[in-house]
Amino acid sequence: MKEKIEFIKDLSIEEREEVFVDIARTLEGTAREALFDGNRHFAALSANMAEAIRVNADELARDEPENAARVLQQATAMISQFKAVHPYHMISHSVH
């Protein structure tokens, strides 16, 4: 946790916001995969967390580094939990 706080502290506000947007994007992808796998509950949790992070990315970026690191830790734990249960992610083979 201490490393994450130090990492966040070293970033500018714009870079912090970008990190939060990226993690929200990853959570949205996890939500889609969970929905595809039939896990609607986990999909809803991931989508809601992604939306909350995306909406509040600016505020989170300006917040105390400890709070920002806590949010990142919760989001990465959610992603890790899904990847532990579903190690092979969905690959789309669309033909246009």
Secondary structure as UniProt FT lines:
FT   HELIX           2..9
FT   HELIX           13..36
FT   TURN            37..38
FT   HELIX           40..55
FT   HELIX           57..62
FT   HELIX           65..85
//
